[in-house]
Structure formats: structure tokens, C-alpha cells
């Protein structure tokens, strides 16, 4: 991604520490520097505890950064609050790992999608049904899904609904925090294909966070590798296999290649009719 372009989002020396009784007990983010460009998908990969989810929470102001800056469209939004923060949250949406956790079990899917559109006054009630159906179609769900309750949908369908709701407020950026990790492989692939399609159709910028490097490589233009609260490497995703310098990145690549070899062998055995 060319550096001559202006980033839509930039993290400058971002730090997050947690304290107990005035003493630092955990440093979750250490001097993180990252840039996200318009229309780009930036992957962030790292093991559990690497700081990637804390980073997402700081960017979306679910948690406050201890120090550093969050720059959105050349404006420092690190310390915003009140109505300014409410309006800013429209621009940077987040999709979590467990979609079921954010549903009201008694609220129909159509009302769930519509709720933020009405809150931000993006649509008039007389156009509500048409817009809900458009968003459902955009994420590959039938219009009839609008009249269902959350428990009537599968996990993959629920995640599509959450994505439809996020897209509905017309954000500049969506963060996906382990958003496909809880899905089985076939449904996961459908959601990944959907993200690629939505980027092409809407031009939205995406931050895709996962512990699975193979998944991150599939959808992202660049990949940032996090280890112990630091970004240790940022590379073009297509170049990771041969351009990785940090030992942790190389270990991640080796594990991905090993998994691919196992899957290839399993396919080979299946084709040969070998089941044992």
C-alpha cells in the first residue's frame, strides 16, 4: 500500500497498561505504530495475549489508551467523549467473535439492524423495511430473515446479520475481532468471501484480527504481526512467506505451512479411499 496516500486511521506510539493499587500489573500495548489506508484490509495476527484485541478496544474507545494517539482522518480522537464519541463510533464499527452475545433475544432481526440507523437518523421510518431488506441481501440473507428471532438463525447467519447492522450505518472502518473463529470451516470461508465482496462493493476499510495467520493472509492486503503487546513486523500479506524477518513471524509461517501440508495429505488420502 503506497505510503504517499494519506491513512484513514493511524496509531502513534499507542500504549495500554492495566494497574492495581497504583502499580502496573500488565502492559497490553507497547508503543504501537500502525496505519490503515482507505479501502485497505489490514490484518493483525498474534497469539492469545499479544494485545490485538486490546488494540481493537482502544481504537473503538471501548477502552481508553494509556498514552499515544489515535488519528482518524488527520484528527486526534484519542480522548474524545460524550456526543463527539457517539458520532465517532458510527465511523468505526466493530464485529465481535460471538454474535449471539450482542442480540436482544426478543428483538427481531429487522429491528436489530434498523436500531442504529434510526439512532443516527440515517433513514426515515417509511423507508425502513426496504433498507433492512437491502442490507440482508447485501450479506446474502433472504428478506424473510427480518422477521426471525436470533435463536432461529445459525451462528453464521447471526454473524451476517451483525455485519449487515455494522455496514448499515455507513462506517469508514469495520474491525473484525476473531469474527470467524467460532464458526466451522465451511461457514468461516463463506464469511471471508463475504468480506472480500463487501470491500469490492463498498470500498470500506477493514481491520481483520485473528490468531490464524492463514485466514488473515487470505483477506488482508498487509499483515501486522503482534507479539507481547508490540507490532514486531508489518508486511504485504503476499510476501510473508519469503520476507518475514522476525523469529515469531517465521514461526507463525512455519506452523501455517505445516497445517497446509497436513490438510493436503488428508485430501490425498481421501482421494485414494484411505480412511485409516
C-alpha positions as CSV (number, residue, x, y, z in Angstrom):
1,X,0.0,0.0,0.0
2,X,1.7,3.2,-1.2
3,X,3.0,5.5,1.6
4,X,2.2,8.6,-0.5
5,X,-1.5,8.0,0.4
6,X,-3.0,9.6,3.5
7,X,-4.0,7.0,6.1
8,X,-7.6,7.0,7.2
9,X,-6.5,5.8,10.6
10,X,-3.1,6.0,12.3
11,X,-1.9,4.8,15.7
12,X,1.0,6.7,17.0
13,X,3.0,5.2,19.9
14,X,-0.1,3.7,21.4
15,X,0.2,2.2,24.9
16,X,-2.2,0.5,27.2
17,X,-1.3,-0.6,30.8
18,X,-3.5,-2.0,33.5
19,X,-2.9,-1.1,37.1
20,X,-3.8,-2.4,40.5
21,X,-3.4,-0.3,43.6
22,X,-1.3,2.2,41.6
23,X,1.1,-0.4,40.3
24,X,1.3,-1.5,36.6
25,X,0.4,-5.2,36.5
26,X,0.1,-5.7,32.8
27,X,1.3,-3.8,29.7
28,X,-1.0,-4.9,27.0
29,X,0.2,-2.5,24.3
30,X,3.7,-1.1,23.9
31,X,4.4,1.8,21.6
32,X,2.2,0.5,18.7
33,X,2.5,2.3,15.4
34,X,0.1,1.3,12.6
35,X,-1.5,2.9,9.5
36,X,-4.7,1.9,7.8
37,X,-5.3,3.3,4.3
38,X,-8.7,3.9,2.6
39,X,-10.1,0.7,1.1
40,X,-7.4,-1.4,2.6
41,X,-7.8,-4.6,4.7
42,X,-5.1,-4.6,7.3
43,X,-4.7,-8.0,9.1
44,X,-3.5,-8.2,12.7
45,X,-2.3,-11.6,13.8
46,X,-0.9,-12.8,17.1
47,X,-1.3,-15.4,19.8
48,X,-3.6,-15.0,22.8
49,X,-2.3,-12.2,25.0
50,X,-0.4,-10.5,22.2
51,X,-2.5,-7.3,22.6
52,X,-4.5,-7.5,19.4
53,X,-8.0,-7.4,21.0
54,X,-6.9,-4.6,23.4
55,X,-5.8,-2.6,20.4
56,X,-9.3,-3.1,18.8
57,X,-10.9,-1.9,22.0
58,X,-8.7,1.2,22.2
59,X,-9.4,2.1,18.6
60,X,-13.2,1.8,19.2
61,X,-13.0,3.5,22.6
62,X,-14.3,0.5,24.5
63,X,-11.2,1.1,26.5
64,X,-9.0,4.2,26.9
65,X,-5.4,4.1,25.7
66,X,-2.9,5.0,28.5
67,X,-0.8,7.1,26.1
68,X,-0.2,7.7,22.5
69,X,-2.5,8.9,19.8
70,X,-5.4,7.6,17.6
71,X,-5.6,9.7,14.5
72,X,-8.7,9.4,12.3
73,X,-8.8,11.5,9.1
74,X,-6.0,13.7,10.4
75,X,-7.9,14.4,13.7
76,X,-6.8,13.2,17.1
77,X,-9.7,11.2,18.5
78,X,-7.8,9.6,21.4
79,X,-9.6,11.4,24.2
80,X,-13.0,12.3,22.7
81,X,-16.1,11.7,24.8
82,X,-19.8,12.5,25.0
83,X,-21.6,13.3,21.8
84,X,-18.4,13.5,19.8
85,X,-17.6,10.0,20.8
86,X,-21.1,8.8,20.0
87,X,-20.9,10.2,16.5
88,X,-17.3,8.9,16.0
89,X,-18.5,5.3,16.8
90,X,-20.7,5.5,13.7
91,X,-17.5,5.8,11.6
92,X,-15.6,2.9,13.2
93,X,-17.7,-0.2,13.8
94,X,-16.7,-3.5,15.4
95,X,-17.8,-7.1,14.8
96,X,-17.0,-9.5,17.7
97,X,-16.3,-13.2,17.9
98,X,-19.7,-14.2,19.5
99,X,-22.6,-12.6,17.6
100,X,-25.2,-14.1,20.0
101,X,-23.8,-12.0,22.9
102,X,-25.0,-8.7,21.4
103,X,-28.5,-9.7,20.3
104,X,-31.6,-8.9,22.3
105,X,-33.3,-12.4,22.3
106,X,-36.7,-10.8,22.0
107,X,-35.8,-8.4,19.2
108,X,-36.5,-9.4,15.6
109,X,-33.6,-9.3,13.2
110,X,-35.1,-6.4,11.2
111,X,-35.4,-4.2,14.3
112,X,-31.9,-5.1,15.4
113,X,-30.5,-4.0,12.0
114,X,-32.6,-0.9,12.0
115,X,-31.9,0.3,15.5
116,X,-28.6,2.2,14.9
117,X,-29.9,3.6,11.6
118,X,-32.7,5.3,13.5
119,X,-30.4,6.3,16.3
120,X,-28.1,8.1,13.9
121,X,-31.1,9.5,11.9
122,X,-29.8,7.9,8.7
123,X,-33.2,6.7,7.5
124,X,-36.9,7.6,7.7
125,X,-39.3,5.0,9.1
126,X,-41.2,4.8,5.8
127,X,-38.0,3.5,4.1
128,X,-37.0,1.2,7.0
129,X,-38.3,-2.1,5.6
130,X,-36.8,-1.5,2.2
131,X,-33.4,-0.7,3.7
132,X,-33.4,-3.7,6.0
133,X,-34.1,-6.0,3.1
134,X,-31.3,-4.3,1.1
135,X,-28.8,-4.9,3.9
136,X,-29.9,-8.5,4.3
137,X,-29.5,-9.1,0.6
138,X,-26.0,-7.5,0.7
139,X,-24.8,-10.1,3.2
140,X,-26.5,-13.0,1.5
141,X,-29.6,-13.4,3.6
142,X,-33.3,-13.5,2.4
143,X,-35.7,-10.7,3.3
144,X,-37.7,-13.2,5.4
145,X,-34.8,-13.2,7.9
146,X,-36.0,-9.8,9.1
147,X,-39.0,-11.4,10.9
148,X,-37.0,-14.0,12.7
149,X,-35.6,-14.0,16.2
150,X,-31.9,-14.5,16.8
151,X,-32.2,-18.1,18.1
152,X,-33.9,-19.1,14.8
153,X,-30.6,-18.3,12.9
154,X,-27.4,-20.3,12.7
155,X,-24.1,-18.9,14.0
156,X,-23.0,-18.0,10.5
157,X,-26.3,-16.3,9.8
158,X,-26.1,-14.4,13.0
159,X,-22.7,-13.1,12.1
160,X,-24.0,-12.0,8.7
161,X,-26.7,-10.0,10.5
162,X,-24.2,-8.3,12.7
163,X,-22.2,-7.4,9.6
164,X,-25.3,-6.0,8.0
165,X,-26.0,-3.8,11.0
166,X,-22.4,-2.5,11.0
167,X,-22.5,-1.7,7.3
168,X,-25.9,-0.1,7.6
169,X,-24.6,3.0,9.4
170,X,-22.1,3.6,6.5
171,X,-18.9,3.5,8.5
172,X,-15.5,4.2,7.1
173,X,-13.9,1.3,9.0
174,X,-15.0,-2.0,10.4
175,X,-12.9,-4.0,12.9
176,X,-13.4,-7.8,12.9
177,X,-12.1,-9.2,16.2
178,X,-11.8,-13.0,15.8
179,X,-15.1,-12.7,14.0
180,X,-14.9,-16.1,12.2
181,X,-13.0,-18.1,14.9
182,X,-16.2,-19.6,16.4
183,X,-17.5,-20.8,13.1
184,X,-16.9,-24.1,11.4
185,X,-14.6,-24.1,8.4
186,X,-17.2,-24.0,5.7
187,X,-19.2,-21.2,7.3
188,X,-15.9,-19.4,8.1
189,X,-15.0,-19.5,4.4
190,X,-18.4,-18.0,3.4
191,X,-17.9,-15.1,5.8
192,X,-14.4,-14.5,4.5
193,X,-15.7,-14.5,0.9
194,X,-18.4,-12.0,2.0
195,X,-15.8,-9.6,3.4
196,X,-13.9,-9.6,0.2
197,X,-17.2,-9.0,-1.7
198,X,-18.2,-6.1,0.6
199,X,-14.8,-4.4,0.2
200,X,-15.2,-4.5,-3.5
201,X,-18.8,-3.2,-3.4
202,X,-18.5,-0.5,-0.7
203,X,-14.8,0.5,-0.6
204,X,-14.8,0.1,3.2
205,X,-11.6,-0.1,5.2
206,X,-11.2,-3.2,7.3
207,X,-9.0,-4.3,10.2
208,X,-9.2,-8.1,10.5
209,X,-7.9,-9.5,13.7
210,X,-7.2,-13.2,14.2
211,X,-4.8,-15.7,15.8
212,X,-5.0,-17.7,12.4
213,X,-2.4,-16.4,10.0
214,X,-3.7,-18.4,7.1
215,X,-7.1,-16.7,7.5
216,X,-5.5,-13.3,7.8
217,X,-3.4,-13.8,4.7
218,X,-6.5,-14.8,2.7
219,X,-8.3,-11.5,3.2
220,X,-5.7,-8.8,4.0
221,X,-3.5,-6.6,1.9
222,X,-1.0,-6.1,4.7
223,X,-0.4,-8.1,7.9
224,X,0.8,-6.7,11.2
225,X,2.3,-9.3,13.5
226,X,1.8,-8.7,17.2
227,X,3.9,-10.3,20.0
228,X,3.8,-9.4,23.7
229,X,2.0,-6.1,23.1
230,X,4.2,-4.9,20.3
231,X,3.9,-4.8,16.5
232,X,7.0,-6.7,15.5
233,X,6.5,-6.7,11.8
234,X,4.2,-5.3,9.1
235,X,4.5,-6.8,5.6
236,X,2.5,-7.2,2.4
237,X,0.5,-10.4,3.1
238,X,1.6,-11.9,-0.2
239,X,5.2,-11.5,0.9
240,X,5.0,-13.0,4.3
241,X,6.4,-16.4,3.3
242,X,9.7,-15.1,2.0
243,X,10.1,-11.6,3.5
244,X,9.5,-12.3,7.2
245,X,12.4,-11.2,9.4
246,X,11.2,-11.5,13.0
247,X,11.6,-15.0,14.5
248,X,8.0,-15.0,15.8
249,X,6.7,-14.3,12.3
250,X,8.8,-17.1,10.8
251,X,7.4,-19.5,13.5
252,X,3.9,-18.5,12.5
253,X,4.6,-19.1,8.9
254,X,6.1,-22.5,9.6
255,X,3.0,-23.5,11.6
256,X,0.8,-22.4,8.7
257,X,2.8,-24.4,6.2
258,X,2.7,-27.5,8.5
259,X,-1.1,-27.3,8.8
260,X,-1.4,-26.9,5.0
261,X,0.8,-30.0,4.5
262,X,-1.4,-32.0,6.8
263,X,-4.6,-30.8,5.0
264,X,-3.0,-31.7,1.6
265,X,-2.2,-35.2,2.9
266,X,-5.7,-35.7,4.2
267,X,-7.1,-34.7,0.8
268,X,-4.7,-37.1,-0.9
269,X,-5.7,-40.0,1.4
270,X,-9.4,-39.2,0.9
271,X,-9.0,-39.3,-2.9
272,X,-7.2,-42.7,-2.5
273,X,-10.0,-44.0,-0.4
274,X,-7.8,-44.4,2.7
275,X,-9.7,-43.8,5.8
276,X,-7.4,-45.3,8.5
